[in-house]
Amino acid sequence: MAETKPPEQVEPAPWRDRRFQVFAAGNFANNLGEAAYKVGLPLYVYDLTGSLATMFLMAALAPAMLLISPWLGAVVDRCESVVPPSAAARPRDRDATSGRSGGRCRRSGTPRCSYSPAA
């Protein structure tokens, strides 16, 4: 007797899956934003400084930032933060006359303190 093979199952096209459509749309929006950033940032720097050399430097260093940003992120994570992570969530003390923040640490009352989690 001859053995019969089971019929091969054909995978559905990825565009029919809603999750893939959402992923593809998000990826497209991300790529569009990155392209606008790569064009817009050097132009913004030129508008601020009026220097073509600074604009060129900014455009040339933009791809390098993608390569070194993971290491820079690790360095920044190890540094002590000046602002507590929850500072944006709570209202700040305001000076009634100028409207500016008082600049004092809520916990210790010192003019400027750095955040260190309680041990």
N, CA, C and O atoms as a Tinker XYZ file with bonds, in Angstrom:
   476  protein
     1  N      0.812000   -1.168000    0.000000    73     2
     2  CA     0.000000    0.000000    0.000000    64     1     3
     3  C      0.862000    1.240000    0.000000    63     2     4     5
     4  O      1.878000    1.302000    0.692000    81     3
     5  N      0.464000    2.205000   -0.760000    73     3     6
     6  CA     1.218000    3.460000   -0.855000    64     5     7
     7  C      0.770000    4.410000    0.245000    63     6     8     9
     8  O     -0.416000    4.537000    0.548000    81     7
     9  N      1.745000    5.062000    0.820000    73     7    10
    10  CA     1.430000    6.021000    1.874000    64     9    11
    11  C      0.942000    7.322000    1.246000    63    10    12    13
    12  O      1.467000    7.782000    0.233000    81    11
    13  N     -0.052000    7.885000    1.863000    73    11    14
    14  CA    -0.553000    9.174000    1.369000    64    13    15
    15  C     -0.067000   10.282000    2.293000    63    14    16    17
    16  O     -0.081000   10.150000    3.517000    81    15
    17  N      0.355000   11.360000    1.683000    73    15    18
    18  CA     0.825000   12.500000    2.458000    64    17    19
    19  C     -0.347000   13.380000    2.835000    63    18    20    21
    20  O     -1.292000   13.533000    2.060000    81    19
    21  N     -0.289000   13.966000    4.038000    73    19    22
    22  CA    -1.352000   14.908000    4.381000    64    21    23
    23  C     -1.190000   16.173000    3.519000    63    22    24    25
    24  O     -0.073000   16.547000    3.162000    81    23
    25  N     -2.293000   16.813000    3.196000    73    23    26
    26  CA    -2.179000   18.017000    2.359000    64    25    27
    27  C     -1.415000   19.114000    3.110000    63    26    28    29
    28  O     -1.576000   19.297000    4.316000    81    27
    29  N     -0.580000   19.833000    2.357000    73    27    30
    30  CA     0.197000   20.908000    2.959000    64    29    31
    31  C     -0.724000   22.059000    3.338000    63    30    32    33
    32  O     -1.621000   22.444000    2.589000    81    31
    33  N     -0.475000   22.584000    4.507000    73    31    34
    34  CA    -1.281000   23.714000    4.937000    64    33    35
    35  C     -0.600000   25.002000    4.482000    63    34    36    37
    36  O      0.594000   25.209000    4.700000    81    35
    37  N     -1.377000   25.842000    3.858000    73    35    38
    38  CA    -0.858000   27.107000    3.362000    64    37    39
    39  C     -1.116000   28.164000    4.430000    63    38    40    41
    40  O     -2.233000   28.318000    4.923000    81    39
    41  N     -0.061000   28.881000    4.769000    73    39    42
    42  CA    -0.207000   29.928000    5.775000    64    41    43
    43  C     -0.962000   31.101000    5.165000    63    42    44    45
    44  O     -0.749000   31.436000    4.000000    81    43
    45  N     -1.839000   31.727000    5.939000    73    43    46
    46  CA    -2.555000   32.885000    5.407000    64    45    47
    47  C     -1.603000   34.067000    5.217000    63    46    48    49
    48  O     -0.568000   34.165000    5.877000    81    47
    49  N     -1.970000   34.942000    4.317000    73    47    50
    50  CA    -1.160000   36.134000    4.068000    64    49    51
    51  C     -1.120000   36.985000    5.330000    63    50    52    53
    52  O     -2.134000   37.112000    6.017000    81    51
    53  N      0.024000   37.567000    5.646000    73    51    54
    54  CA     0.118000   38.348000    6.890000    64    53    55
    55  C     -0.776000   39.585000    6.878000    63    54    56    57
    56  O     -1.184000   40.060000    7.938000    81    55
    57  N     -1.085000   40.109000    5.702000    73    55    58
    58  CA    -1.904000   41.321000    5.649000    64    57    59
    59  C     -3.348000   41.067000    6.066000    63    58    60    61
    60  O     -4.101000   42.018000    6.279000    81    59
    61  N     -3.740000   39.829000    6.184000    73    59    62
    62  CA    -5.100000   39.517000    6.617000    64    61    63
    63  C     -5.227000   39.507000    8.147000    63    62    64    65
    64  O     -6.334000   39.523000    8.686000    81    63
    65  N     -4.095000   39.480000    8.827000    73    63    66
    66  CA    -4.098000   39.461000   10.285000    64    65    67
    67  C     -4.118000   40.899000   10.813000    63    66    68    69
    68  O     -3.291000   41.721000   10.419000    81    67
    69  N     -5.049000   41.190000   11.688000    73    67    70
    70  CA    -5.206000   42.543000   12.225000    64    69    71
    71  C     -3.971000   42.983000   13.015000    63    70    72    73
    72  O     -3.575000   44.146000   12.948000    81    71
    73  N     -3.369000   42.066000   13.755000    73    71    74
    74  CA    -2.183000   42.412000   14.534000    64    73    75
    75  C     -1.035000   42.847000   13.632000    63    74    76    77
    76  O     -0.308000   43.788000   13.951000    81    75
    77  N     -0.876000   42.164000   12.513000    73    75    78
    78  CA     0.181000   42.542000   11.580000    64    77    79
    79  C     -0.117000   43.884000   10.926000    63    78    80    81
    80  O      0.799000   44.668000   10.683000    81    79
    81  N     -1.379000   44.156000   10.641000    73    79    82
    82  CA    -1.745000   45.446000   10.052000    64    81    83
    83  C     -1.406000   46.588000   11.003000    63    82    84    85
    84  O     -0.896000   47.625000   10.579000    81    83
    85  N     -1.691000   46.395000   12.292000    73    83    86
    86  CA    -1.376000   47.420000   13.287000    64    85    87
    87  C      0.141000   47.592000   13.397000    63    86    88    89
    88  O      0.642000   48.713000   13.482000    81    87
    89  N      0.862000   46.477000   13.395000    73    87    90
    90  CA     2.317000   46.531000   13.444000    64    89    91
    91  C      2.887000   47.250000   12.227000    63    90    92    93
    92  O      3.773000   48.093000   12.368000    81    91
    93  N      2.397000   46.933000   11.047000    73    91    94
    94  CA     2.896000   47.549000    9.819000    64    93    95
    95  C      2.585000   49.047000    9.794000    63    94    96    97
    96  O      3.420000   49.846000    9.369000    81    95
    97  N      1.402000   49.427000   10.243000    73    95    98
    98  CA     1.048000   50.849000   10.275000    64    97    99
    99  C      1.939000   51.598000   11.268000    63    98   100   101
   100  O      2.380000   52.711000   10.982000    81    99
   101  N      2.205000   51.006000   12.419000    73    99   102
   102  CA     3.091000   51.635000   13.389000    64   101   103
   103  C      4.514000   51.745000   12.882000    63   102   104   105
   104  O      5.186000   52.751000   13.108000    81   103
   105  N      4.969000   50.720000   12.203000    73   103   106
   106  CA     6.317000   50.750000   11.638000    64   105   107
   107  C      6.422000   51.822000   10.556000    63   106   108   109
   108  O      7.433000   52.518000   10.471000    81   107
   109  N      5.396000   51.957000    9.739000    73   107   110
   110  CA     5.382000   52.985000    8.702000    64   109   111
   111  C      5.423000   54.383000    9.322000    63   110   112   113
   112  O      6.176000   55.245000    8.867000    81   111
   113  N      4.617000   54.606000   10.356000    73   111   114
   114  CA     4.602000   55.907000   11.019000    64   113   115
   115  C      5.958000   56.205000   11.666000    63   114   116   117
   116  O      6.427000   57.343000   11.631000    81   115
   117  N      6.580000   55.191000   12.250000    73   115   118
   118  CA     7.894000   55.362000   12.852000    64   117   119
   119  C      8.934000   55.731000   11.798000    63   118   120   121
   120  O      9.731000   56.644000   12.011000    81   119
   121  N      8.934000   55.042000   10.679000    73   119   122
   122  CA     9.894000   55.336000    9.616000    64   121   123
   123  C      9.678000   56.728000    9.051000    63   122   124   125
   124  O     10.641000   57.428000    8.737000    81   123
   125  N      8.433000   57.130000    8.920000    73   123   126
   126  CA     8.123000   58.468000    8.422000    64   125   127
   127  C      8.625000   59.529000    9.401000    63   126   128   129
   128  O      9.188000   60.541000    8.984000    81   127
   129  N      8.424000   59.303000   10.689000    73   127   130
   130  CA     8.898000   60.239000   11.698000    64   129   131
   131  C     10.411000   60.326000   11.755000    63   130   132   133
   132  O     10.964000   61.415000   11.913000    81   131
   133  N     11.088000   59.196000   11.627000    73   131   134
   134  CA    12.546000   59.211000   11.628000    64   133   135
   135  C     13.092000   59.952000   10.422000    63   134   136   137
   136  O     14.079000   60.679000   10.543000    81   135
   137  N     12.473000   59.784000    9.265000    73   135   138
   138  CA    12.922000   60.491000    8.066000    64   137   139
   139  C     12.722000   61.995000    8.222000    63   138   140   141
   140  O     13.585000   62.782000    7.834000    81   139
   141  N     11.598000   62.390000    8.783000    73   139   142
   142  CA    11.349000   63.819000    9.010000    64   141   143
   143  C     12.344000   64.377000   10.022000    63   142   144   145
   144  O     12.789000   65.517000    9.888000    81   143
   145  N     12.694000   63.593000   11.022000    73   143   146
   146  CA    13.672000   64.013000   12.032000    64   145   147
   147  C     15.048000   64.215000   11.396000    63   146   148   149
   148  O     15.734000   65.196000   11.683000    81   147
   149  N     15.444000   63.277000   10.529000    73   147   150
   150  CA    16.755000   63.370000    9.892000    64   149   151
   151  C     16.859000   64.581000    8.974000    63   150   152   153
   152  O     17.948000   65.129000    8.799000    81   151
   153  N     15.755000   65.001000    8.392000    73   151   154
   154  CA    15.762000   66.184000    7.531000    64   153   155
   155  C     15.543000   67.442000    8.359000    63   154   156   157
   156  O     16.218000   68.448000    8.145000    81   155
   157  N     14.616000   67.397000    9.290000    73   155   158
   158  CA    14.219000   68.592000   10.022000    64   157   159
   159  C     15.216000   69.065000   11.052000    63   158   160   161
   160  O     15.383000   70.272000   11.226000    81   159
   161  N     15.887000   68.158000   11.744000    73   159   162
   162  CA    16.804000   68.566000   12.804000    64   161   163
   163  C     17.978000   69.388000   12.280000    63   162   164   165
   164  O     18.260000   70.444000   12.847000    81   163
   165  N     18.678000   68.959000   11.226000    73   163   166
   166  CA    19.749000   69.822000   10.712000    64   165   167
   167  C     19.236000   71.174000   10.216000    63   166   168   169
   168  O     19.915000   72.188000   10.378000    81   167
   169  N     18.064000   71.198000    9.625000    73   167   170
   170  CA    17.512000   72.474000    9.176000    64   169   171
   171  C     17.182000   73.375000   10.364000    63   170   172   173
   172  O     17.371000   74.590000   10.296000    81   171
   173  N     16.695000   72.790000   11.437000    73   171   174
   174  CA    16.400000   73.554000   12.649000    64   173   175
   175  C     17.688000   74.106000   13.260000    63   174   176   177
   176  O     17.731000   75.254000   13.703000    81   175
   177  N     18.738000   73.279000   13.280000    73   175   178
   178  CA    20.021000   73.727000   13.804000    64   177   179
   179  C     20.561000   74.876000   12.952000    63   178   180   181
   180  O     21.104000   75.845000   13.483000    81   179
   181  N     20.413000   74.768000   11.632000    73   179   182
   182  CA    20.859000   75.852000   10.749000    64   181   183
   183  C     20.054000   77.121000   11.013000    63   182   184   185
   184  O     20.605000   78.222000   11.012000    81   183
   185  N     18.764000   76.966000   11.238000    73   183   186
   186  CA    17.921000   78.132000   11.515000    64   185   187
   187  C     18.334000   78.805000   12.820000    63   186   188   189
   188  O     18.320000   80.033000   12.911000    81   187
   189  N     18.702000   78.018000   13.834000    73   187   190
   190  CA    19.113000   78.582000   15.119000    64   189   191
   191  C     20.492000   79.230000   15.060000    63   190   192   193
   192  O     20.699000   80.319000   15.596000    81   191
   193  N     21.443000   78.545000   14.396000    73   191   194
   194  CA    22.828000   78.996000   14.439000    64   193   195
   195  C     23.242000   79.803000   13.212000    63   194   196   197
   196  O     24.110000   80.670000   13.318000    81   195
   197  N     22.646000   79.541000   12.059000    73   195   198
   198  CA    23.064000   80.194000   10.820000    64   197   199
   199  C     24.372000   79.645000   10.289000    63   198   200   201
   200  O     24.960000   80.236000    9.384000    81   199
   201  N     24.839000   78.539000   10.821000    73   199   202
   202  CA    26.126000   77.966000   10.432000    64   201   203
   203  C     25.918000   76.670000    9.653000    63   202   204   205
   204  O     25.286000   75.732000   10.138000    81   203
   205  N     26.466000   76.638000    8.432000    73   203   206
   206  CA    26.391000   75.415000    7.640000    64   205   207
   207  C     27.271000   74.320000    8.232000    63   206   208   209
   208  O     26.950000   73.136000    8.126000    81   207
   209  N     28.377000   74.715000    8.854000    73   207   210
   210  CA    29.263000   73.721000    9.458000    64   209   211
   211  C     28.556000   72.998000   10.610000    63   210   212   213
   212  O     28.684000   71.781000   10.745000    81   211
   213  N     27.822000   73.730000   11.429000    73   211   214
   214  CA    27.086000   73.118000   12.538000    64   213   215
   215  C     25.973000   72.231000   12.003000    63   214   216   217
   216  O     25.711000   71.153000   12.537000    81   215
   217  N     25.318000   72.696000   10.940000    73   215   218
   218  CA    24.263000   71.883000   10.342000    64   217   219
   219  C     24.842000   70.585000    9.783000    63   218   220   221
   220  O     24.256000   69.518000    9.962000    81   219
   221  N     25.993000   70.670000    9.106000    73   219   222
   222  CA    26.631000   69.476000    8.559000    64   221   223
   223  C     27.045000   68.527000    9.673000    63   222   224   225
   224  O     26.853000   67.316000    9.564000    81   223
   225  N     27.610000   69.068000   10.738000    73   223   226
   226  CA    28.025000   68.243000   11.870000    64   225   227
   227  C     26.830000   67.530000   12.480000    63   226   228   229
   228  O     26.914000   66.351000   12.825000    81   227
   229  N     25.725000   68.236000   12.613000    73   227   230
   230  CA    24.517000   67.635000   13.171000    64   229   231
   231  C     23.999000   66.518000   12.264000    63   230   232   233
   232  O     23.605000   65.457000   12.747000    81   231
   233  N     23.999000   66.755000   10.965000    73   231   234
   234  CA    23.524000   65.738000   10.024000    64   233   235
   235  C     24.462000   64.536000    9.989000    63   234   236   237
   236  O     24.012000   63.401000    9.832000    81   235
   237  N     25.758000   64.779000   10.136000    73   235   238
   238  CA    26.726000   63.684000   10.095000    64   237   239
   239  C     26.699000   62.849000   11.372000    63   238   240   241
   240  O     26.930000   61.640000   11.324000    81   239
   241  N     26.419000   63.481000   12.513000    73   239   242
   242  CA    26.443000   62.763000   13.787000    64   241   243
   243  C     25.127000   62.065000   14.112000    63   242   244   245
   244  O     25.087000   61.238000   15.023000    81   243
   245  N     24.065000   62.372000   13.401000    73   243   246
   246  CA    22.771000   61.756000   13.701000    64   245   247
   247  C     22.815000   60.231000   13.602000    63   246   248   249
   248  O     22.304000   59.562000   14.501000    81   247
   249  N     23.415000   59.638000   12.530000    73   247   250
   250  CA    23.495000   58.167000   12.512000    64   249   251
   251  C     24.404000   57.615000   13.606000    63   250   252   253
   252  O     24.159000   56.523000   14.120000    81   251
   253  N     25.449000   58.356000   13.966000    73   251   254
   254  CA    26.346000   57.887000   15.023000    64   253   255
   255  C     25.623000   57.822000   16.364000    63   254   256   257
   256  O     25.928000   56.966000   17.194000    81   255
   257  N     24.673000   58.717000   16.576000    73   255   258
   258  CA    23.925000   58.700000   17.838000    64   257   259
   259  C     23.129000   57.406000   17.986000    63   258   260   261
   260  O     22.943000   56.914000   19.098000    81   259
   261  N     22.664000   56.859000   16.872000    73   259   262
   262  CA    21.945000   55.588000   16.941000    64   261   263
   263  C     22.853000   54.467000   17.417000    63   262   264   265
   264  O     22.403000   53.536000   18.084000    81   263
   265  N     24.133000   54.559000   17.074000    73   263   266
   266  CA    25.067000   53.506000   17.471000    64   265   267
   267  C     25.510000   53.627000   18.920000    63   266   268   269
   268  O     25.697000   52.615000   19.596000    81   267
   269  N     25.680000   54.857000   19.408000    73   267   270
   270  CA    26.203000   55.008000   20.765000    64   269   271
   271  C     25.114000   55.229000   21.815000    63   270   272   273
   272  O     25.409000   55.254000   23.010000    81   271
   273  N     23.868000   55.388000   21.389000    73   271   274
   274  CA    22.807000   55.662000   22.362000    64   273   275
   275  C     22.593000   54.538000   23.382000    63   274   276   277
   276  O     22.280000   54.851000   24.531000    81   275
   277  N     22.740000   53.255000   23.043000    73   275   278
   278  CA    22.595000   52.246000   24.101000    64   277   279
   279  C     23.632000   52.403000   25.218000    63   278   280   281
   280  O     23.300000   52.231000   26.391000    81   279
   281  N     24.867000   52.724000   24.875000    73   279   282
   282  CA    25.894000   52.907000   25.890000    64   281   283
   283  C     25.663000   54.201000   26.669000    63   282   284   285
   284  O     25.862000   54.243000   27.883000    81   283
   285  N     25.245000   55.250000   25.972000    73   283   286
   286  CA    24.942000   56.493000   26.670000    64   285   287
   287  C     23.772000   56.303000   27.636000    63   286   288   289
   288  O     23.762000   56.874000   28.726000    81   287
   289  N     22.796000   55.507000   27.233000    73   287   290
   290  CA    21.661000   55.222000   28.112000    64   289   291
   291  C     22.097000   54.514000   29.379000    63   290   292   293
   292  O     21.592000   54.804000   30.463000    81   291
   293  N     23.032000   53.587000   29.248000    73   291   294
   294  CA    23.537000   52.882000   30.431000    64   293   295
   295  C     24.290000   53.830000   31.353000    63   294   296   297
   296  O     24.186000   53.719000   32.574000    81   295
   297  N     25.045000   54.761000   30.781000    73   295   298
   298  CA    25.779000   55.733000   31.597000    64   297   299
   299  C     24.808000   56.642000   32.331000    63   298   300   301
   300  O     24.980000   56.909000   33.520000    81   299
   301  N     23.788000   57.119000   31.626000    73   299   302
   302  CA    22.808000   58.011000   32.240000    64   301   303
   303  C     22.032000   57.284000   33.334000    63   302   304   305
   304  O     21.714000   57.881000   34.363000    81   303
   305  N     21.724000   56.019000   33.130000    73   303   306
   306  CA    21.003000   55.258000   34.148000    64   305   307
   307  C     21.808000   55.111000   35.423000    63   306   308   309
   308  O     21.236000   54.997000   36.507000    81   307
   309  N     23.128000   55.111000   35.310000    73   307   310
   310  CA    23.965000   54.963000   36.502000    64   309   311
   311  C     24.176000   56.280000   37.226000    63   310   312   313
   312  O     24.561000   56.289000   38.396000    81   311
   313  N     23.931000   57.389000   36.550000    73   311   314
   314  CA    24.114000   58.700000   37.170000    64   313   315
   315  C     22.943000   58.994000   38.099000    63   314   316   317
   316  O     21.833000   58.497000   37.909000    81   315
   317  N     23.219000   59.806000   39.099000    73   315   318
   318  CA    22.178000   60.163000   40.049000    64   317   319
   319  C     21.258000   61.203000   39.420000    63   318   320   321
   320  O     21.727000   62.171000   38.821000    81   319
   321  N     19.993000   61.011000   39.553000    73   319   322
   322  CA    19.006000   61.922000   38.983000    64   321   323
   323  C     18.846000   63.152000   39.855000    63   322   324   325
   324  O     18.882000   63.050000   41.082000    81   323
   325  N     18.669000   64.313000   39.242000    73   323   326
   326  CA    18.458000   65.545000   39.982000    64   325   327
   327  C     16.986000   65.706000   40.320000    63   326   328   329
   328  O     16.644000   66.276000   41.356000    81   327
   329  N     16.112000   65.209000   39.454000    73   327   330
   330  CA    14.676000   65.352000   39.654000    64   329   331
   331  C     14.093000   63.977000   39.963000    63   330   332   333
   332  O     14.359000   63.022000   39.233000    81   331
   333  N     13.316000   63.859000   41.014000    73   331   334
   334  CA    12.696000   62.562000   41.307000    64   333   335
   335  C     11.754000   62.150000   40.177000    63   334   336   337
   336  O     11.138000   63.012000   39.550000    81   335
   337  N     11.632000   60.859000   39.910000    73   335   338
   338  CA    10.762000   60.404000   38.829000    64   337   339
   339  C      9.313000   60.830000   39.017000    63   338   340   341
   340  O      8.593000   60.990000   38.031000    81   339
   341  N      8.869000   61.015000   40.243000    73   339   342
   342  CA     7.475000   61.372000   40.474000    64   341   343
   343  C      7.246000   62.876000   40.507000    63   342   344   345
   344  O      6.139000   63.319000   40.812000    81   343
   345  N      8.278000   63.679000   40.196000    73   343   346
   346  CA     8.134000   65.132000   40.283000    64   345   347
   347  C      7.140000   65.671000   39.268000    63   346   348   349
   348  O      6.469000   66.669000   39.529000    81   347
   349  N      7.039000   65.026000   38.122000    73   347   350
   350  CA     6.110000   65.506000   37.103000    64   349   351
   351  C      4.665000   65.206000   37.487000    63   350   352   353
   352  O      3.744000   65.854000   36.990000    81   351
   353  N      4.464000   64.242000   38.354000    73   351   354
   354  CA     3.111000   63.831000   38.700000    64   353   355
   355  C      2.492000   64.698000   39.789000    63   354   356   357
   356  O      1.268000   64.732000   39.921000    81   355
   357  N      3.301000   65.395000   40.567000    73   355   358
   358  CA     2.742000   66.188000   41.656000    64   357   359
   359  C      2.861000   67.676000   41.337000    63   358   360   361
   360  O      3.750000   68.074000   40.584000    81   359
   361  N      1.992000   68.489000   41.889000    73   359   362
   362  CA     2.089000   69.934000   41.628000    64   361   363
   363  C      3.332000   70.498000   42.283000    63   362   364   365
   364  O      3.744000   70.060000   43.357000    81   363
   365  N      3.920000   71.477000   41.617000    73   363   366
   366  CA     5.139000   72.076000   42.147000    64   365   367
   367  C      4.808000   73.282000   43.009000    63   366   368   369
   368  O      3.777000   73.929000   42.829000    81   367
   369  N      5.704000   73.575000   43.953000    73   367   370
   370  CA     5.552000   74.784000   44.765000    64   369   371
   371  C      5.848000   75.982000   43.878000    63   370   372   373
   372  O      6.872000   76.019000   43.196000    81   371
   373  N      4.964000   76.945000   43.887000    73   371   374
   374  CA     5.146000   78.133000   43.056000    64   373   375
   375  C      5.324000   79.364000   43.934000    63   374   376   377
   376  O      4.683000   79.504000   44.975000    81   375
   377  N      6.195000   80.235000   43.499000    73   375   378
   378  CA     6.368000   81.518000   44.155000    64   377   379
   379  C      5.219000   82.403000   43.695000    63   378   380   381
   380  O      4.985000   82.538000   42.494000    81   379
   381  N      4.506000   83.001000   44.626000    73   379   382
   382  CA     3.305000   83.767000   44.285000    64   381   383
   383  C      3.624000   85.002000   43.458000    63   382   384   385
   384  O      2.804000   85.425000   42.644000    81   383
   385  N      4.792000   85.585000   43.650000    73   383   386
   386  CA     5.100000   86.825000   42.941000    64   385   387
   387  C      5.609000   86.581000   41.528000    63   386   388   389
   388  O      5.218000   87.295000   40.605000    81   387
   389  N      6.463000   85.597000   41.342000    73   387   390
   390  CA     7.056000   85.399000   40.021000    64   389   391
   391  C      6.438000   84.241000   39.257000    63   390   392   393
   392  O      6.588000   84.166000   38.037000    81   391
   393  N      5.751000   83.339000   39.936000    73   391   394
   394  CA     5.182000   82.180000   39.258000    64   393   395
   395  C      6.191000   81.084000   39.011000    63   394   396   397
   396  O      5.857000   80.059000   38.415000    81   395
   397  N      7.435000   81.278000   39.461000    73   395   398
   398  CA     8.459000   80.266000   39.259000    64   397   399
   399  C      8.469000   79.300000   40.431000    63   398   400   401
   400  O      7.960000   79.599000   41.512000    81   399
   401  N      9.056000   78.140000   40.196000    73   399   402
   402  CA     9.098000   77.151000   41.264000    64   401   403
   403  C     10.074000   77.581000   42.347000    63   402   404   405
   404  O     11.055000   78.275000   42.082000    81   403
   405  N      9.794000   77.166000   43.542000    73   403   406
   406  CA    10.592000   77.575000   44.686000    64   405   407
   407  C     12.001000   77.024000   44.678000    63   406   408   409
   408  O     12.893000   77.648000   45.252000    81   407
   409  N     12.240000   75.885000   44.055000    73   407   410
   410  CA    13.574000   75.328000   43.969000    64   409   411
   411  C     14.047000   74.657000   45.240000    63   410   412   413
   412  O     15.251000   74.503000   45.445000    81   411
   413  N     13.130000   74.256000   46.093000    73   411   414
   414  CA    13.517000   73.587000   47.327000    64   413   415
   415  C     13.040000   72.148000   47.291000    63   414   416   417
   416  O     12.001000   71.825000   46.715000    81   415
   417  N     13.817000   71.309000   47.915000    73   415   418
   418  CA    13.468000   69.906000   48.008000    64   417   419
   419  C     12.335000   69.744000   49.014000    63   418   420   421
   420  O     12.397000   70.297000   50.112000    81   419
   421  N     11.312000   68.998000   48.653000    73   419   422
   422  CA    10.172000   68.811000   49.552000    64   421   423
   423  C     10.552000   67.999000   50.774000    63   422   424   425
   424  O     10.031000   68.229000   51.865000    81   423
   425  N     11.460000   67.050000   50.597000    73   423   426
   426  CA    11.794000   66.161000   51.687000    64   425   427
   427  C     12.685000   66.837000   52.720000    63   426   428   429
   428  O     12.398000   66.781000   53.916000    81   427
   429  N     13.769000   67.479000   52.268000    73   427   430
   430  CA    14.725000   68.033000   53.230000    64   429   431
   431  C     14.631000   69.537000   53.382000    63   430   432   433
   432  O     15.115000   70.076000   54.377000    81   431
   433  N     14.022000   70.236000   52.428000    73   431   434
   434  CA    13.911000   71.673000   52.507000    64   433   435
   435  C     15.149000   72.411000   52.049000    63   434   436   437
   436  O     15.196000   73.640000   52.100000    81   435
   437  N     16.154000   71.675000   51.603000    73   435   438
   438  CA    17.369000   72.321000   51.110000    64   437   439
   439  C     17.082000   72.967000   49.760000    63   438   440   441
   440  O     16.179000   72.536000   49.042000    81   439
   441  N     17.849000   73.998000   49.413000    73   439   442
   442  CA    17.587000   74.693000   48.163000    64   441   443
   443  C     17.622000   73.775000   46.943000    63   442   444   445
   444  O     16.801000   73.946000   46.042000    81   443
   445  N     18.508000   72.842000   46.879000    73   443   446
   446  CA    18.567000   71.943000   45.748000    64   445   447
   447  C     19.040000   70.598000   46.251000    63   446   448   449
   448  O     20.086000   70.499000   46.891000    81   447
   449  N     18.281000   69.573000   45.966000    73   447   450
   450  CA    18.712000   68.258000   46.426000    64   449   451
   451  C     18.609000   67.280000   45.275000    63   450   452   453
   452  O     17.848000   67.478000   44.327000    81   451
   453  N     19.383000   66.233000   45.381000    73   451   454
   454  CA    19.320000   65.193000   44.366000    64   453   455
   455  C     18.507000   64.037000   44.950000    63   454   456   457
   456  O     18.499000   63.804000   46.159000    81   455
   457  N     17.848000   63.347000   44.085000    73   455   458
   458  CA    16.978000   62.251000   44.512000    64   457   459
   459  C     17.804000   61.012000   44.779000    63   458   460   461
   460  O     18.588000   60.585000   43.932000    81   459
   461  N     17.632000   60.445000   45.936000    73   459   462
   462  CA    18.231000   59.143000   46.221000    64   461   463
   463  C     17.167000   58.336000   46.947000    63   462   464   465
   464  O     16.644000   58.768000   47.974000    81   463
   465  N     16.849000   57.170000   46.414000    73   463   466
   466  CA    15.790000   56.369000   47.044000    64   465   467
   467  C     16.156000   55.977000   48.464000    63   466   468   469
   468  O     17.319000   55.720000   48.776000    81   467
   469  N     15.158000   55.936000   49.306000    73   467   470
   470  CA    15.376000   55.552000   50.707000    64   469   471
   471  C     15.830000   54.107000   50.771000    63   470   472   473
   472  O     15.285000   53.238000   50.092000    81   471
   473  N     16.815000   53.871000   51.578000    73   471   474
   474  CA    17.352000   52.506000   51.698000    64   473   475
   475  C     16.500000   51.652000   52.592000    63   474   476
   476  O     16.808000   50.478000   52.801000    81   475
